[in-house]
Amino acid sequence: MPAEVKGDEKLALELDAYAQSLGPLPPKKVPDIMLAAAKERTPVRTGKLRASGIVLEGAVQFTVPYAAPIHWGWRARNISPQPFLTQGIEASQAVWTAAYESELQADLNRINGA
């Protein structure tokens, strides 16, 4: 169904300015939410794995060398998968999705005519 927009030049300029002003995605708080949820699910023997969780350039990472084998498992070493990171991200999805929506809506509210 076609639509016609009246006053489209001003709106187009404002939408372009909005697109140019967008900060990095994901919003800074989103990876922090994911990291906290993953840390809650991280298996703990010494605490080093849990303590190695960081956010770097918007990505959640666990920096100890054995993080991936613990998460994904390693059949040759009889290590069963314990997908703490993916489970944390999935479990916190409602929270970080709301953070995305809130930030984008706040940005959109600043556009006149939208």
N, C-alpha and C positions, 0 to 999 in steps of 0.2 A: 504494500500500500504506500504510494508516494506521499510525501509530506512537504509542505512549503513553510519556510521559516521567514517571518517578517523581522526586519531589523537584524538580518543575518550578518552584515558586515561587522557591526560592533561585537556581536556574540562571537564571531569567528576570531576576531582580534583578541578578545578576552580568553577564549579557549586556547589560542596559540600561546598567549602569555602564561596561562596556567600550565600548559604542557612544558614550556621552557623552565618554569619555576619548580617543577617537581623535584624533590630531593631523591636521594638514592632509595631504591626499593630493594629489600623490604624496609619498612620503617625501623629505626634503631631498636625499638622495644620488642619487635617480633622475634628476632633471634635470641634475645635474652629470655623471653617466655619459653621458647623451645628448649634452650639450654637448661633452664631450671627444671622443666618436666623430665628431660632426659637424665639429669643428675639424680632425680628421685628414683629412677629405675636402674641406675648403674649398679652392677654387682660390686660388692665391697669385700675385699680381703684385707688390703693394707690401706685403702683409701686413695692410692695414687691415681687410679683410673678416674675416679670421680673428680679428684682435684685437678686433673689435666684438661677438663672441659673448658673451652674458651669460645668466644665469638671473634672471628677474624674476617674482616672485610664482608660482613653480613652473613657469614657462614658459621654454623656450629661445628666445632671440631673437638676431638679428644686426641691429645698429642702424644700420649705414651705409645711406644711401638706395638704393643699388644692390643690396642683398642679395637682394631679391625678384626683380628681373629676371635676376640671375645664376642664382639657384636655379631659377626657373620658366621662364626664357627670355623673349625679347622678339622675336617674328618681325619686326616692323617695323624693328628695329635690327640684325637678323641675329645675335642673341645666342641661342645654343643653350642649352637647359636643362642645368643642372649641379646636380641635386638633392642637394646635399651634406648638407642637414639631414635629409631623409627617409631617405636612405641610411644616415646615421649612426645614426639612431634604429632602423632595421630591423636594422642590423648588430650593435648592442649590445643587442638585445632579450633575449637569454638572460641577460645580466648584470643589466639593470634589473628583469627579471621575478623573478630570484632575490632581488634586494634587497627587492622588494615582499613576496614570500613569506616571507622571513626576518623582516621586521619584523612582519607580521601574525601569524606563528606565535609569535613572542616575546610579542606581546600576548595571544594566545589561551592561551598556557601559564600566564598569570597568573590565569586564571579557574578557580576551584575547581569541580569537578564537570563540567567540559567534556571 
